[in-house]
Amino acid sequence: MELRQLLYTVQIAQEKNFSRAAEKLHIAQPSLSQQLSKLEKEIGVLLFQRSTNSVELTHAGAVFVEKAQKILDLVDQLHKEMDDIAQMRKGRLTVGSLPITGAHILPLVLPAYRSRYPEIDVTLVEESTARLEQLTLAGQTEISLLTLPLLDATLDFEPVFEENIVLAVPPGHRLAAEVSTGREIAVEELEHEPFIVLKKGQGFRHISLELCRKAGFEPRIVFESSNIETVQSLVATGMGIAFVPSMIARAEWSRFAPTILPLAGKPSRQIVVAYKHGRYLSKAARAFIATVRDVLSPGARA
């Protein structure tokens, strides 16, 4: 059994198609099929059920791929650790990010990181909270920008930034006039309001629901969206109210801008860099975490 055969098998499982897998691996399809047949013959089990239109894992194949992914991840970690020990200058870093959070943080972080470490190639993966956690656990992203609480408690993390959560209401809402007074709105005042929240699988949805529950009520949800920008547009047009991270709160000059109000107690969310527990973090990853902290520090943003 060879490492390349493990890699081939995992790629076929991901693509569910021999042609696409061969293209991703930069080898000819006949060679890929030959290597898989050789592997199946060696281990004595069928890994895939082939048909004209699909390629599906057998039970043995699913077990094999799960173990193979762990082995390949360990090999990748070993390479990175040895590269660091040898003080090699070139490297590669795969960073996961929530789309909207990343849109506000990464334009600040990436130029600074590129300036400091021009030899490091950074690949970005944008997904939902739940999907990013899966990718991080599988080693498909070395680190991911997420918010607490993490859905999977087995992930390790390092805090990098904390920001306030604010309230977004329609411009004609009864509370909108409080902008001029600067009054902080208590969450308890919102018990009977219609709420717009993010869909399941998004970390900020959990934060929003917990704010209401701690205030003693279950929010009446009227709309859900996978995009915080859509949430703000719906609020601006009078469909409901929403909690919004202050970094992402839409400016007043925007066409569909809600009215933004501070919340009593100044609730906040913690942005973290998460990674697989026990995983070796490369120097490139450590440098990225340090750069995020530097760029997002209060002094740097002043």
Secondary structure, DSSP 8 states (H G I E B T S, - for coil): --HHHHHHHHHHHHHTSHHHHHHHHTS-HHHHHHHHHHHHHHHTS--EEE-SS-EEE-HHHHHHHHHHHHHHHHHHHHHHHHHHHTT-S-EEEEEEE-HHHHHHHHHHHHHHHHHH-TTEEEEEEE--HHHHHHHHHTTSSSEEEEESS-S-TTEEEEEEEEEEEEEEE-TTSTTGGGGTTT--B-GGGGTTSEEEEE-TT-HHHHHHHHHHHHTT---EEEEEES-HHHHHHHHHTTS-BEEEETTT---TTSTT--EEE-BTT--EEEEEEEEETT----HHHHHHHHHHHHHHSHHHH-
